[in-house]
Amino acid sequence: MKKRELNPQIKQGDRIELYYMEGETSVPPGTEGTVTSIVESPFESNENIIHVKWDNGSSLNLCTDVDKWKMARETNINEETGSNREYEFFGKNEELFDLFDWRFLRKYLKVIQQTGIVNMLGAGFTLYCGKEHLERYYGEDKEDDDSFQDALEMANTAKDKMIQGTIKWMQKNNKEITVDSVNTYIKRLSIKMIELFATFY
């Protein structure tokens, strides 16, 4: 059987399984629940809030712009082994959500993807190179490219957030913080960010 889609279209009464809920631990990944209603988000345009009655007793809502879910497994259905790889990646890299502004960096990478300036598998450097680098090396004839201009506007913020997250990661892991070490680890962690982006998208 084809592995279950991440964030499929759902309706009231559907059974779903949580994959990731931003900033919450009371509904662990893998918890199943029943969708009770779906309403428009007052905070994000073109996004919804999904009301769920979780099997563990929680009633925390899902936000379609940041949270992840799948349809609940059907009884006695064997899925491909690969369907567990996303859970495995999340389990080994929870600190990417805890220490970095994943919401912003995800939006930025979506914009980078829309520009088409680089293969996304090699797009890690765009997270920390900044506006000047993007404009100098990729900006030719891009004055009227809305996606590229959006990327330029976000690039320095992405760089700052990557630096902040990297320093937090180094502090958590007792790494000596120097300019050289930050440069080394920011490159490694940017690759993890790309892997995370590819896993979700």
Secondary structure, DSSP 4 states (H G I P E B T S, - for coil): -PPPPSS----TT-EEEEEE-TT--SS-TT-EEEEEEEEE-SSSTT-EEEEEEETTS--PPEETTT-EEEEPPPTT-PPPGGGGHHHHHHHH-HHHHHHS-HHHHHHHHHHHHHHTSS-GGG-GGGGTSHHHHHHHHH-TT-TT-HHHHHHHHHHHHHHHHHHHHHHHHHHHTT----HHHHHHHHHHHHHHHHHHHHHH-
